């Protein structure tokens, strides 16, 4: 490649206004009164969103392939189509009270990369693809990150197909109904490298006044159900010293969850988010309490240590109080370190473009976690207003979205190898 071509490629930028317009047009499908979006997976609105994005892809000369779980792969050919494609993407399903940017930005930033390459007649050695993953949010069907999870073999297609919503409708029937149950076997689609652009969904970048977050890893998480069983009795006649109060003992454990997280900085997280008190009556000493525990950290070793601390505290509390305490781990997502080369491509692209960067370890789940099981992967974060996401008021600055898409463009070009 001659120096003139190199210079032209380095000066390549996406069209920020065009990206914003696309985000607003997609955001109009399922728009809510508060400015957000409700476009649940495999609904008629999801079909409209899928149809719109697929139509945009075809208008850019891309082929569109749908696999058996409804993942969409939109392909821009390369000079050597035998090479595995460099893929970007995310999801377009939303929370019931979701925003315009979570997931949607990653898909449309990828579409903007393709539009820019077409506009400037840039050919890449490897193909470029934009993916739309099915049911990332898990708002209507569980498990979350369903499409990418089936793709990488985290769970079976049959398990995903059988998942039902609150009305008893299953994934397979709903995919068929909206016309997005494809012929390609999930997981048979090759990926050479995967990049995902995303709003941060947290306040770190905004608080640091930094435009680009380089994501070296995603926190692993361990979910537990804890049940403390005491003895119900009348709140008035029962002396304090003989009570078997399940709620008071539960609060000791809840405080320890927070203490454990603080013992493992900077990425330790500890949360109790759901509590059921039985019988939940004003003048009855609680006889049983069930609550969730969420522990997170950046490595298996740290999570193991946090788990050991929790187990030890449960044993100690059980002995000190005489109450029955059961702890069951119900889910585990291992930490996901992203590929060093992909992380470097993101960092180098941002530096070349002159954007301020910082490393941000993600505390939320993304399709990139599952993509990383089958290919080198990396992520790009941009700030969102007040760190708010999964909310109708979710917002991001157009210039930040543009910057992230520019980093995505140059990271993908570095992986795909520009020809001219």
RODO-2510 file (C-alpha; in nm, 4 decimals, decimal comma):
residues 420
     n   res          X          Y          Z
     1     x     0,0000     0,0000     0,0000
     2     x     0,1527     0,3373    -0,1005
     3     x     0,1859     0,6322     0,1390
     4     x    -0,0886     0,8284    -0,0351
     5     x    -0,3325     0,5443     0,0227
     6     x    -0,2229     0,5086     0,3855
     7     x    -0,2833     0,8812     0,4382
     8     x    -0,6276     0,8609     0,2773
     9     x    -0,7241     0,5695     0,5016
    10     x    -0,5960     0,7454     0,8155
    11     x    -0,8114     1,0473     0,7282
    12     x    -1,1244     0,8358     0,6828
    13     x    -1,4136     0,9357     0,9123
    14     x    -1,7729     0,8219     0,9494
    15     x    -2,0671     1,0592     0,8982
    16     x    -2,1871     1,1477     1,2477
    17     x    -2,5080     1,3123     1,1267
    18     x    -2,5986     1,0046     0,9245
    19     x    -2,5333     0,7802     1,2247
    20     x    -2,7519     0,9964     1,4487
    21     x    -3,0340     1,0008     1,1920
    22     x    -3,0248     0,6202     1,1726
    23     x    -3,0388     0,5909     1,5520
    24     x    -3,3399     0,8211     1,5665
    25     x    -3,5182     0,6374     1,2838
    26     x    -3,4699     0,2991     1,4492
    27     x    -3,5613     0,4540     1,7861
    28     x    -3,8984     0,5586     1,6449
    29     x    -3,9991     0,1902     1,6243
    30     x    -4,1468     0,1233     1,9669
    31     x    -4,0911     0,4816     2,0840
    32     x    -4,2285     0,5665     2,4300
    33     x    -4,3748     0,8923     2,5560
    34     x    -4,0720     0,9608     2,7741
    35     x    -3,8345     0,9424     2,4777
    36     x    -3,7243     0,5837     2,5171
    37     x    -3,7998     0,2607     2,3340
    38     x    -3,9970    -0,0538     2,4142
    39     x    -3,9079    -0,3090     2,1450
    40     x    -3,9051    -0,6501     2,3101
    41     x    -3,7421    -0,9477     2,1410
    42     x    -3,9432    -1,1312     1,8743
    43     x    -4,2429    -0,8981     1,8895
    44     x    -4,3939    -0,7286     1,5845
    45     x    -4,1904    -0,4200     1,6726
    46     x    -3,8715    -0,6266     1,6789
    47     x    -3,9632    -0,7558     1,3341
    48     x    -4,0034    -0,3965     1,2111
    49     x    -3,6616    -0,3060     1,3507
    50     x    -3,5011    -0,6128     1,1965
    51     x    -3,6665    -0,5428     0,8630
    52     x    -3,5451    -0,1819     0,8642
    53     x    -3,1829    -0,2667     0,9475
    54     x    -3,1781    -0,5530     0,6941
    55     x    -3,3180    -0,3198     0,4269
    56     x    -3,0427    -0,0677     0,5010
    57     x    -2,7862    -0,3447     0,4627
    58     x    -2,9251    -0,4608     0,1286
    59     x    -2,9288    -0,1020     0,0028
    60     x    -2,5522    -0,0973     0,0685
    61     x    -2,5025    -0,4143    -0,1368
    62     x    -2,4699    -0,6435     0,1644
    63     x    -2,5998    -0,9990     0,1707
    64     x    -2,8166    -1,0966     0,4680
    65     x    -2,8007    -1,4370     0,6397
    66     x    -3,0218    -1,5456     0,9307
    67     x    -2,9366    -1,8441     1,1478
    68     x    -3,1659    -2,0816     1,3360
    69     x    -3,1875    -1,8657     1,6493
    70     x    -3,2590    -1,5537     1,4441
    71     x    -2,9141    -1,3925     1,4550
    72     x    -2,8685    -1,1702     1,1481
    73     x    -2,5329    -1,1438     0,9668
    74     x    -2,5065    -0,8641     0,7077
    75     x    -2,2008    -0,9082     0,4878
    76     x    -1,9922    -0,6680     0,2816
    77     x    -1,7666    -0,8786     0,0583
    78     x    -1,3894    -0,8544     0,0742
    79     x    -1,1333    -0,9231    -0,1926
    80     x    -1,0714    -1,2677    -0,0429
    81     x    -1,4082    -1,4027     0,0681
    82     x    -1,2483    -1,7263     0,1816
    83     x    -1,1165    -1,5343     0,4821
    84     x    -1,3352    -1,5266     0,7941
    85     x    -1,5106    -1,1892     0,8221
    86     x    -1,4273    -0,9123     1,0647
    87     x    -1,7565    -0,8718     1,2486
    88     x    -1,9145    -0,5983     1,4559
    89     x    -2,2600    -0,5738     1,6018
    90     x    -2,4842    -0,5873     1,9062
    91     x    -2,8615    -0,6121     1,9535
    92     x    -3,1730    -0,4094     1,8746
    93     x    -3,4148    -0,5580     2,1295
    94     x    -3,4689    -0,3340     2,4306
    95     x    -3,5858    -0,3310     2,7886
    96     x    -3,9583    -0,2554     2,8447
    97     x    -3,8519     0,0962     2,9419
    98     x    -3,5312     0,1069     2,7422
    99     x    -3,3395     0,3710     2,5511
   100     x    -3,2361     0,4409     2,1931
   101     x    -2,8669     0,3563     2,2338
   102     x    -2,8141     0,0374     2,4351
   103     x    -2,7288    -0,2256     2,1724
   104     x    -2,8756    -0,0226     1,8888
   105     x    -2,5657     0,1957     1,8752
   106     x    -2,3384    -0,1044     1,8217
   107     x    -2,5427    -0,2285     1,5264
   108     x    -2,5801     0,1106     1,3602
   109     x    -2,2176     0,2097     1,4217
   110     x    -2,1316    -0,1046     1,2254
   111     x    -2,3729    -0,0049     0,9512
   112     x    -2,2093     0,3377     0,9406
   113     x    -1,8683     0,1721     0,8999
   114     x    -1,9999    -0,0084     0,5907
   115     x    -2,1609     0,3062     0,4495
   116     x    -1,8328     0,4933     0,4922
   117     x    -1,6300     0,2209     0,3208
   118     x    -1,8788     0,2137     0,0333
   119     x    -1,8858     0,5910     0,0040
   120     x    -1,5067     0,6071    -0,0276
   121     x    -1,4805     0,2869    -0,2342
   122     x    -1,2494     0,1191     0,0147
   123     x    -1,1904    -0,2503    -0,0427
   124     x    -1,0811    -0,4779     0,2394
   125     x    -0,9008    -0,8072     0,2098
   126     x    -1,1409    -0,9840     0,4469
   127     x    -1,5184    -0,9392     0,4394
   128     x    -1,6832    -0,7003     0,6859
   129     x    -2,0022    -0,8070     0,8645
   130     x    -2,2560    -0,6475     1,0954
   131     x    -2,4396    -0,8819     1,3336
   132     x    -2,7730    -0,8405     1,5082
   133     x    -2,7897    -1,0853     1,7980
   134     x    -3,1259    -1,2205     1,9158
   135     x    -3,2743    -1,1461     2,2604
   136     x    -2,9701    -0,9947     2,4281
   137     x    -3,1737    -0,8195     2,6954
   138     x    -3,3621    -1,1229     2,8227
   139     x    -3,6602    -0,9002     2,9028
   140     x    -3,9106    -1,1292     2,7344
   141     x    -3,7250    -1,4611     2,7231
   142     x    -3,4576    -1,6107     2,9497
   143     x    -3,1628    -1,6688     2,9188
   144     x    -3,0169    -1,3292     2,8421
   145     x    -2,7744    -1,2945     2,5488
   146     x    -2,9649    -1,5822     2,3930
   147     x    -2,8592    -1,5503     2,0291
   148     x    -2,4877    -1,5134     2,0966
   149     x    -2,5096    -1,7800     2,3683
   150     x    -2,6538    -2,0375     2,1289
   151     x    -2,4018    -1,9288     1,8653
   152     x    -2,1033    -2,0052     2,0894
   153     x    -2,2507    -2,3196     2,2431
   154     x    -2,3140    -2,1817     2,5923
   155     x    -2,6554    -2,3472     2,5744
   156     x    -2,8430    -2,5491     2,3139
   157     x    -3,0766    -2,4315     2,0431
   158     x    -3,3462    -2,6578     2,1865
   159     x    -3,3136    -2,4952     2,5288
   160     x    -3,3494    -2,1492     2,3714
   161     x    -3,6423    -2,2544     2,1534
   162     x    -3,8319    -2,3849     2,4564
   163     x    -3,8043    -2,0594     2,6555
   164     x    -4,1439    -1,8970     2,7114
   165     x    -4,2648    -1,5484     2,7956
   166     x    -4,5252    -1,4617     3,0598
   167     x    -4,8027    -1,5447     2,8107
   168     x    -4,6619    -1,8923     2,7465
   169     x    -4,5376    -1,8108     2,3937
   170     x    -4,2093    -1,9822     2,3075
   171     x    -3,9052    -1,8572     2,1211
   172     x    -3,9299    -2,0993     1,8284
   173     x    -4,2908    -2,0136     1,7498
   174     x    -4,2275    -1,6406     1,7827
   175     x    -3,9198    -1,6547     1,5583
   176     x    -4,1283    -1,8401     1,3009
   177     x    -4,4169    -1,5971     1,3348
   178     x    -4,2043    -1,2893     1,2615
   179     x    -4,0119    -1,4646     0,9812
   180     x    -3,6700    -1,4759     1,1439
   181     x    -3,5980    -1,8438     1,1943
   182     x    -3,3159    -1,9015     0,9474
   183     x    -3,1687    -2,2100     0,7851
   184     x    -2,8045    -2,1633     0,8860
   185     x    -2,7011    -2,3750     1,1841
   186     x    -2,6180    -2,1464     1,4753
   187     x    -2,2426    -2,1404     1,5257
   188     x    -2,1551    -2,2411     1,1699
   189     x    -2,0974    -1,8777     1,0725
   190     x    -1,7211    -1,8034     1,0807
   191     x    -1,5814    -1,4995     1,2623
   192     x    -1,2235    -1,3800     1,2205
   193     x    -1,2436    -1,1027     1,4804
   194     x    -1,5288    -0,9319     1,6630
   195     x    -1,5661    -0,5716     1,7819
   196     x    -1,8606    -0,4215     1,9683
   197     x    -1,9217    -0,0501     2,0227
   198     x    -2,1487     0,0321     2,3158
   199     x    -2,2526     0,3096     2,5497
   200     x    -2,0769     0,2536     2,8805
   201     x    -2,3972     0,2119     3,0881
   202     x    -2,2057     0,3568     3,3800
   203     x    -2,0627     0,6946     3,4916
   204     x    -1,6870     0,6356     3,4699
   205     x    -1,6134     0,7939     3,1301
   206     x    -1,8398     1,0926     3,1863
   207     x    -1,6953     1,1589     3,5318
   208     x    -1,3434     1,1429     3,3863
   209     x    -1,4416     1,3630     3,0889
   210     x    -1,3005     1,0961     2,8570
   211     x    -1,4416     1,0098     2,5146
   212     x    -1,3327     0,6495     2,4548
   213     x    -1,3286     0,3578     2,6927
   214     x    -1,0924     0,0763     2,5985
   215     x    -1,2458    -0,2391     2,7437
   216     x    -0,9858    -0,4983     2,8471
   217     x    -1,2371    -0,7281     3,0177
   218     x    -1,5898    -0,7868     3,1449
   219     x    -1,6467    -0,8702     3,5109
   220     x    -1,7456    -1,2243     3,5967
   221     x    -2,0453    -1,2745     3,8198
   222     x    -2,1777    -1,5309     4,0633
   223     x    -2,5452    -1,5306     4,1608
   224     x    -2,6743    -1,6961     4,4755
   225     x    -3,0066    -1,7576     4,6471
   226     x    -2,9866    -1,7400     5,0255
   227     x    -3,2621    -1,8648     5,2565
   228     x    -3,2614    -1,7942     5,6297
   229     x    -3,5195    -1,9859     5,8351
   230     x    -3,6140    -1,8757     6,1843
   231     x    -3,9420    -1,8979     6,3720
   232     x    -4,2530    -1,6829     6,3365
   233     x    -4,4002    -1,5417     6,6546
   234     x    -4,5931    -1,2426     6,7832
   235     x    -4,3979    -0,9154     6,7803
   236     x    -4,5389    -0,8015     7,1126
   237     x    -4,5216    -1,0870     7,3655
   238     x    -4,1950    -1,2441     7,2397
   239     x    -3,8855    -1,1214     7,4350
   240     x    -3,5885    -1,0097     7,2266
   241     x    -3,3465    -1,2623     7,3759
   242     x    -3,5443    -1,5693     7,2639
   243     x    -3,6445    -1,4565     6,9172
   244     x    -3,5431    -1,6449     6,6060
   245     x    -3,5742    -1,3476     6,3704
   246     x    -3,4853    -1,4538     6,0172
   247     x    -3,4818    -1,0952     5,8886
   248     x    -3,2356    -0,9640     6,1459
   249     x    -2,9955    -1,2492     6,0735
   250     x    -3,0398    -1,1910     5,6992
   251     x    -2,9366    -0,8280     5,7400
   252     x    -2,6029    -0,9403     5,8898
   253     x    -2,5376    -1,1461     5,5758
   254     x    -2,6503    -0,8631     5,3483
   255     x    -2,4044    -0,6248     5,5122
   256     x    -2,1294    -0,8836     5,4747
   257     x    -2,1987    -0,9051     5,1004
   258     x    -2,1133    -0,5350     5,0721
   259     x    -1,8117    -0,5751     5,3018
   260     x    -1,6764    -0,8612     5,0905
   261     x    -1,6965    -0,6499     4,7754
   262     x    -1,5071    -0,3683     4,9457
   263     x    -1,2311    -0,6084     5,0454
   264     x    -1,1553    -0,6837     4,6794
   265     x    -1,1131    -0,3462     4,5033
   266     x    -1,1188    -0,1943     4,2524
   267     x    -1,3588    -0,4264     4,0712
   268     x    -1,5268    -0,6071     4,3594
   269     x    -1,9051    -0,5743     4,3508
   270     x    -2,1594    -0,7055     4,5995
   271     x    -2,5355    -0,6564     4,5719
   272     x    -2,8533    -0,7830     4,7351
   273     x    -3,1275    -0,6911     4,4917
   274     x    -3,4305    -0,9082     4,5704
   275     x    -3,5739    -0,9886     4,9141
   276     x    -3,8802    -1,1921     5,0155
   277     x    -3,9881    -1,1754     5,3798
   278     x    -4,2345    -1,4333     5,5119
   279     x    -4,5010    -1,3873     5,6332
   280     x    -4,4374    -1,0166     5,5650
   281     x    -4,6715    -0,8970     5,8351
   282     x    -4,6221    -0,5863     6,0499
   283     x    -4,6602    -0,7569     6,3868
   284     x    -4,5058    -1,0968     6,3157
   285     x    -4,1377    -1,1762     6,3671
   286     x    -4,0194    -1,2970     6,0232
   287     x    -3,9926    -1,6742     6,0062
   288     x    -3,8152    -1,6985     5,6735
   289     x    -3,6279    -1,4659     5,4391
   290     x    -3,5148    -1,5438     5,0864
   291     x    -3,2802    -1,3036     4,9093
   292     x    -3,0465    -1,2804     4,6126
   293     x    -2,6718    -1,2210     4,6254
   294     x    -2,4719    -1,0896     4,3285
   295     x    -2,0895    -1,0984     4,3508
   296     x    -1,8657    -0,9710     4,0691
   297     x    -1,4962    -0,9302     3,9982
   298     x    -1,2455    -0,9334     3,7175
   299     x    -1,0893    -1,2793     3,7624
   300     x    -1,1919    -1,6310     3,8592
   301     x    -0,9393    -1,6227     4,1438
   302     x    -1,0904    -1,3093     4,2969
   303     x    -1,4437    -1,4421     4,2591
   304     x    -1,3351    -1,7675     4,4225
   305     x    -1,1923    -1,5735     4,7153
   306     x    -1,5126    -1,3705     4,7501
   307     x    -1,7151    -1,6929     4,7397
   308     x    -1,4929    -1,8461     5,0102
   309     x    -1,5449    -1,5399     5,2300
   310     x    -1,9207    -1,5662     5,1860
   311     x    -1,9237    -1,9384     5,2657
   312     x    -1,7158    -1,8815     5,5781
   313     x    -1,9454    -1,6060     5,7003
   314     x    -2,2525    -1,8247     5,6448
   315     x    -2,0948    -2,1052     5,8534
   316     x    -2,0029    -1,8563     6,1288
   317     x    -2,3488    -1,6993     6,1333
   318     x    -2,5242    -2,0338     6,1317
   319     x    -2,3238    -2,1406     6,4383
   320     x    -2,3709    -1,8090     6,6222
   321     x    -2,7474    -1,7812     6,5700
   322     x    -2,8625    -2,1419     6,5516
   323     x    -3,0781    -2,0581     6,2492
   324     x    -3,0880    -2,2667     5,9338
   325     x    -2,9113    -2,0830     5,6499
   326     x    -2,8968    -2,2244     5,2975
   327     x    -2,6796    -2,0770     5,0232
   328     x    -2,7132    -2,1973     4,6642
   329     x    -2,5192    -2,0694     4,3663
   330     x    -2,7716    -2,0440     4,0835
   331     x    -2,5688    -1,8873     3,8023
   332     x    -2,2087    -1,8185     3,7069
   333     x    -2,0652    -1,6150     3,4219
   334     x    -1,6848    -1,6337     3,4184
   335     x    -1,4844    -1,3139     3,3734
   336     x    -1,4139    -1,2378     3,0086
   337     x    -1,0717    -1,0938     2,9218
   338     x    -1,0761    -0,9616     2,5671
   339     x    -0,8098    -1,0513     2,3136
   340     x    -0,4911    -0,8429     2,3566
   341     x    -0,4641    -0,7768     1,9833
   342     x    -0,8230    -0,6494     1,9568
   343     x    -0,7762    -0,4345     2,2680
   344     x    -0,4577    -0,2928     2,1106
   345     x    -0,6356    -0,2208     1,7813
   346     x    -0,8975    -0,0184     1,9694
   347     x    -0,6340     0,1665     2,1705
   348     x    -0,4217     0,2424     1,8630
   349     x    -0,7211     0,3566     1,6582
   350     x    -0,8255     0,5987     1,9311
   351     x    -0,4701     0,7330     1,9619
   352     x    -0,4421     0,7821     1,5852
   353     x    -0,7728     0,9724     1,5884
   354     x    -0,6609     1,1897     1,8812
   355     x    -0,9304     1,0817     2,1275
   356     x    -0,8746     1,0715     2,5022
   357     x    -0,8971     0,7150     2,6327
   358     x    -0,9018     0,5185     2,9547
   359     x    -0,9438     0,1515     3,0368
   360     x    -1,2932     0,0630     3,1585
   361     x    -1,3709    -0,2891     3,2756
   362     x    -1,7361    -0,3581     3,1980
   363     x    -1,9665    -0,4567     3,4803
   364     x    -2,2530    -0,5450     3,2450
   365     x    -2,2996    -0,8396     3,0123
   366     x    -2,2654    -0,8024     2,6347
   367     x    -2,2833    -1,0277     2,3302
   368     x    -1,9078    -0,9737     2,2937
   369     x    -1,8611    -1,2033     2,5951
   370     x    -1,9952    -1,4999     2,4001
   371     x    -1,8347    -1,3905     2,0722
   372     x    -1,5003    -1,3941     2,2548
   373     x    -1,5394    -1,7698     2,3062
   374     x    -1,5143    -1,8330     1,9322
   375     x    -1,2961    -1,5461     1,8021
   376     x    -1,0622    -1,2667     1,9129
   377     x    -1,2867    -0,9876     2,0448
   378     x    -1,2773    -0,6363     2,1836
   379     x    -1,5130    -0,3581     2,2885
   380     x    -1,5323     0,0197     2,2605
   381     x    -1,7199     0,2281     2,5174
   382     x    -1,8489     0,5838     2,4812
   383     x    -2,0038     0,7918     2,7611
   384     x    -2,3753     0,8056     2,8317
   385     x    -2,5436     1,0884     3,0202
   386     x    -2,5184     1,0430     3,3974
   387     x    -2,4231     0,6793     3,3374
   388     x    -2,7938     0,5944     3,2943
   389     x    -2,9041     0,2964     3,0842
   390     x    -3,1988     0,0527     3,0837
   391     x    -3,4106     0,3652     3,1215
   392     x    -3,6171     0,5760     2,8833
   393     x    -3,4048     0,8826     2,9631
   394     x    -3,0875     0,7053     2,8404
   395     x    -2,8905     0,9574     2,6343
   396     x    -2,5555     1,0089     2,4630
   397     x    -2,3884     1,2992     2,2846
   398     x    -2,3781     1,2748     1,9034
   399     x    -2,0086     1,3668     1,9004
   400     x    -1,9261     1,0829     2,1398
   401     x    -2,1212     0,8325     1,9323
   402     x    -1,9385     0,9591     1,6243
   403     x    -1,6017     0,9211     1,7973
   404     x    -1,6766     0,5624     1,8985
   405     x    -1,7830     0,4738     1,5450
   406     x    -1,4607     0,6241     1,4092
   407     x    -1,2583     0,4071     1,6475
   408     x    -1,4656     0,1062     1,5398
   409     x    -1,3991     0,1868     1,1746
   410     x    -1,0209     0,1989     1,2145
   411     x    -0,9990    -0,0992     1,4486
   412     x    -1,1950    -0,3076     1,1971
   413     x    -0,9841    -0,1813     0,9074
   414     x    -0,6686    -0,2833     1,0915
   415     x    -0,8090    -0,6358     1,1309
   416     x    -0,9610    -0,6625     0,7840
   417     x    -0,6537    -0,5216     0,6042
   418     x    -0,7238    -0,2403     0,3616
   419     x    -0,6476    -0,3118    -0,0022
   420     x    -0,6975     0,0293    -0,1589
***
